[in-house]
């Protein structure tokens, strides 16, 4: 099935640094979502975007829904060790979610 | 609220046997649940959409006779992996859909690690 193109695949940063990751698709989605998955767990929703051009913040997280509805980015500011995990973008069309390949984030104290 | 549980959290079975995985919405009713499979270091791939009281809808390439889905109540969906083979070893994750005020949100379970020997 179709997957979203998510980059970068992995990131190694120092605590306190800012992080940015993005997703692109050749298709339009009604809603873009960003999830975090810890090892051995299911994904947890971080931010949901449902209007083209929308910029939404949740604490240190900021995400934007591209104006063309084909892309989105997620920024994490002032990273902390507990930010470690895999971040997935997902596009929603109807009831179906299509996930990106994930970004593995490692934060060094 | 909106908690989804899965049972078991991990299971080891022998090749050729069948394994049943349960997905429960604990504090809400879900007419629609979803089953995903995730291989190591890969993304979640939708296997099927489970609808309460009707047949599941399978994604292209997913064998419906091998992955049996039953959604007999508004809080329980089960996935049975029949005649399991080592290549079925994976992390199986379910989600349940609930109205979140502005859109339907999928709440994910903690996953079930299946190892077929």
HADDOCK unambig.tbl for C-alpha pairs under 7 A between the chains (distance, minus, plus):
assign (segid A and resid 41 and name CA) (segid B and resid 110 and name CA) 4.60 0.50 0.50
assign (segid A and resid 41 and name CA) (segid B and resid 111 and name CA) 5.96 0.50 0.50
assign (segid A and resid 42 and name CA) (segid B and resid 93 and name CA) 6.55 0.50 0.50
assign (segid A and resid 42 and name CA) (segid B and resid 108 and name CA) 5.62 0.50 0.50
assign (segid A and resid 42 and name CA) (segid B and resid 109 and name CA) 5.54 0.50 0.50
assign (segid A and resid 42 and name CA) (segid B and resid 110 and name CA) 4.38 0.50 0.50
assign (segid A and resid 42 and name CA) (segid B and resid 111 and name CA) 5.63 0.50 0.50
assign (segid A and resid 43 and name CA) (segid B and resid 108 and name CA) 6.20 0.50 0.50
assign (segid A and resid 99 and name CA) (segid B and resid 43 and name CA) 6.55 0.50 0.50
assign (segid A and resid 99 and name CA) (segid B and resid 44 and name CA) 6.32 0.50 0.50
assign (segid A and resid 100 and name CA) (segid B and resid 43 and name CA) 6.58 0.50 0.50
assign (segid A and resid 101 and name CA) (segid B and resid 42 and name CA) 6.33 0.50 0.50
assign (segid A and resid 101 and name CA) (segid B and resid 43 and name CA) 4.97 0.50 0.50
assign (segid A and resid 102 and name CA) (segid B and resid 43 and name CA) 6.37 0.50 0.50
